Amino acid sequence: MKRVIFDVYGTPEPQGSLSHIPGNGRGPCRIVHPRKLTYWRQIVTATAIEQYQGDPLFGPVALVLDFRFARPMSHYRTGAKAGELKTSAPTEHTGTPDLDKLVRAIGDGLDEAGVYVDDRVVSSITASKRFVELPGEKPGVTITITAP
């Protein structure tokens, strides 16, 4: 069994709808991904190329994805108790971005890196999103790839 675990640091970006840029008379219209997504996928792809050694996987491939996000400043107290979480701060990350769109960006980034022959060979995905909680922990995603 082959198992590879690595971290990709940065703010995870969702892969959702494409943007339409109309033509201006000098060329055709274009369909593009948002810039933040393009940058995030480049980081995912580069890290996967660096961390994954071997031939592309033919499947079945199982992915475990643990997304981590920095808490917004609105979750923290101010004044004498600055830095402490408010009692009203959520314990779970249930806001945007959507988990399924975060997964899509990782799947395509791993495909571009040549980790597997095509993302259709992924037969199992376990994904979660949460806030950074531990000291020294950084926003990003931990990716675990398992194949027989």
Backbone hydrogen bonds, N-H to C=O, Kabsch-Sander energy under -0.5 kcal/mol:
donor,donor_aa,acceptor,acceptor_aa,energy
2,K,147,A,-3.4
4,V,145,I,-2.3
6,F,143,I,-2.2
8,V,141,V,-2.7
10,G,139,P,-1.9
15,Q,101,K,-2.2
16,G,14,P,-0.8
19,S,32,V,-3.5
21,I,19,S,-0.6
21,I,30,R,-3.3
25,G,27,G,-0.6
30,R,21,I,-2.8
32,V,19,S,-2.5
38,T,34,P,-2.1
39,Y,35,R,-2.5
40,W,36,K,-2.4
41,R,37,L,-2.9
42,Q,38,T,-1.8
43,I,39,Y,-1.9
44,V,40,W,-2.5
45,T,41,R,-2.8
46,A,42,Q,-2.6
47,T,43,I,-2.5
48,A,44,V,-2.5
49,I,45,T,-2.4
50,E,46,A,-1.9
51,Q,47,T,-2.5
52,Y,48,A,-3.0
53,Q,51,Q,-0.6
57,L,115,V,-2.6
61,V,121,V,-2.0
62,A,146,T,-2.9
63,L,124,S,-2.9
64,V,144,T,-2.0
65,L,126,T,-3.0
66,D,142,T,-2.0
67,F,65,L,-0.6
67,F,128,S,-3.0
68,R,140,G,-3.3
69,F,130,R,-2.3
75,H,72,P,-2.1
76,Y,73,M,-1.9
77,R,84,E,-3.2
81,K,78,T,-1.1
82,A,79,G,-1.7
83,G,77,R,-1.1
84,E,81,K,-2.0
86,K,75,H,-2.9
89,A,86,K,-1.4
93,H,129,K,-0.6
94,T,92,E,-1.1
102,L,98,D,-1.6
103,V,99,L,-2.2
104,R,100,D,-1.7
105,A,101,K,-1.4
106,I,102,L,-1.5
107,G,103,V,-2.7
108,D,104,R,-2.1
109,G,105,A,-1.9
110,L,106,I,-2.6
111,D,107,G,-1.7
112,E,108,D,-2.5
113,A,109,G,-1.4
114,G,110,L,-0.5
114,G,111,D,-1.3
115,V,110,L,-2.2
117,V,57,L,-2.4
121,V,118,D,-1.9
122,V,119,D,-1.2
123,S,61,V,-2.4
123,S,121,V,-0.6
124,S,61,V,-1.4
126,T,63,L,-2.4
128,S,65,L,-2.0
130,R,67,F,-1.8
132,V,69,F,-2.7
137,E,134,L,-1.9
140,G,68,R,-1.9
141,V,8,V,-2.3
142,T,66,D,-1.8
143,I,6,F,-3.2
143,I,141,V,-0.6
144,T,64,V,-2.4
145,I,4,V,-3.0
146,T,62,A,-2.5
147,A,2,K,-2.5
